[in-house]
């Protein structure tokens, strides 16, 4: 029950912020290996891209929230971010 109350409160606060136009948005293009990004193979078989991770961590520290990511040409990606004004 308590989790549901918190979830509803978050939805209400989010809706109020969006309704008031209190968001600013940013699109960032994240480079792939062809542009010099490093890719590291993980022990579980997946890959980690520290270049993209570093970029997103720096933006997160500035208050930006990752909303969506889309694939661009090759290994490049576009990251869509928002933060409250």
Secondary structure, 3 states (H helix, E strand, C coil): CHHHHHHHHHHHHHHHHHHCCCEEEEEEEECCHHHCCCCEECCCCCEECHHHHHHHHHHHHCCCEEEEEEECCCCCEEEEEEEEC
